[in-house]
Amino acid sequence: RAAEGCFRHLQYVFTFLNECRAFEILRTYQERAKYLVTTQAKIIAMTCTHAALKRHDFVSSGFEFDSLVMEESAQILEVETF
């Protein structure tokens, strides 16, 4: 029973270390932010203008989402919706 507890603790430690490893490899703020957005984020908020400006970065990083809530959508140009 004690060995099972130790094994679970070791699994937890190695899982935590595996998650932190990305921050050792990714040196710049932009790389770390992109990693967090694509792997950890549950909710992301940004203006329509910023989303349009960074669209290429989102597409190239493979960013996917299930739902989108948009406020002030009347301000978006039709070309920005694609």
C-alpha positions in Angstrom: 0.0 0.0 0.0 2.8 2.4 0.8 4.5 1.5 -2.5 1.4 2.4 -4.4 1.3 5.8 -2.7 4.9 6.4 -3.5 4.3 5.4 -7.1 1.4 7.8 -7.5 3.5 10.6 -6.0 6.3 9.8 -8.4 3.8 9.9 -11.3 2.6 13.3 -10.2 6.1 14.6 -9.9 7.1 13.4 -13.4 3.9 14.8 -14.9 4.6 18.1 -13.3 8.2 18.1 -14.6 7.0 17.2 -18.1 4.6 20.2 -18.1 7.4 22.5 -16.9 9.9 21.3 -19.5 8.3 23.4 -22.2 9.4 26.5 -20.4 13.0 25.4 -20.4 12.9 25.0 -24.2 10.8 28.0 -25.1 12.9 31.0 -24.4 10.9 34.0 -25.6 7.7 35.4 -24.1 5.9 35.0 -27.4 6.8 31.3 -27.6 5.7 30.7 -24.1 2.5 32.6 -24.6 1.7 30.6 -27.8 2.3 27.4 -25.9 0.0 28.3 -23.1 -2.7 29.5 -25.4 -2.7 26.3 -27.5 -2.3 23.8 -24.6 -3.7 25.2 -21.4 -6.2 28.1 -22.1 -9.8 27.5 -21.4 -11.0 31.1 -22.2 -9.2 33.6 -24.4 -10.4 37.2 -24.7 -9.3 39.7 -27.3 -10.6 42.4 -29.5 -11.8 41.8 -33.0 -8.9 43.9 -34.3 -6.3 41.9 -32.4 -7.9 38.6 -33.6 -7.7 39.9 -37.2 -4.1 41.0 -36.8 -3.0 37.7 -35.2 -5.1 35.4 -37.4 -2.0 34.1 -39.2 -0.3 33.2 -36.0 -3.3 31.3 -34.7 -3.7 29.3 -37.9 0.0 28.5 -38.1 0.1 27.3 -34.5 -2.8 24.9 -35.0 -5.0 26.7 -32.6 -8.5 25.2 -32.5 -11.6 26.1 -30.5 -15.0 24.6 -29.8 -17.0 27.8 -29.1 -16.8 31.4 -29.9 -18.6 34.3 -28.1 -18.3 37.6 -29.9 -19.3 41.0 -28.6 -19.7 44.0 -30.9 -19.6 41.7 -34.0 -21.1 44.4 -36.1 -17.6 46.1 -36.1 -16.0 43.2 -38.0 -15.5 43.5 -41.7 -16.7 40.6 -43.8 -13.2 39.8 -45.0 -12.1 39.3 -41.3 -14.5 36.5 -40.7 -12.7 34.0 -42.9 
